[in-house]
Amino acid sequence: MDPPADVPIGIGSAVGSAARQKGWTPLLFVSAIISLNLGVFNLLPIPILDGGVILLLLIESLLQKDISLRIKERIYQAAFVFLILFAAMVIYNDLIKTVPGMLHRMP
């Protein structure tokens, strides 16, 4: 079984096809792939995620002083907006791939 190509609608179809197969192995495989992808994504150096927290701690240790709370808040706000826009882009691209002719109907 191949990992899901489209996200998040593709994940639903991959889980559905894995659940229709005999045995637990296909469903566990899809679950393991999703878990691994989430773990890797969480380590990206985006400040809200764990990788971003590690990066900010590394920067603070190199500077040997704390970054001000005001700057950290702005960094987290920008990262939040980035993640929301990224999620919207992923869902939009998934819908374009899934629903044929949707691109031509959109304004």
Protein Blocks (a to p, Z undefined) as FASTA:
>chain_A
ZZdfbdfklmmmmmmmmmmpgcjklmmmmmmmmmmmmmmmmmpccfklmmlmmmmmmmmm
mnopacdfklmmmmmmmmmmmmmmmmmmmmmmmmmmmmghklmmpZZ
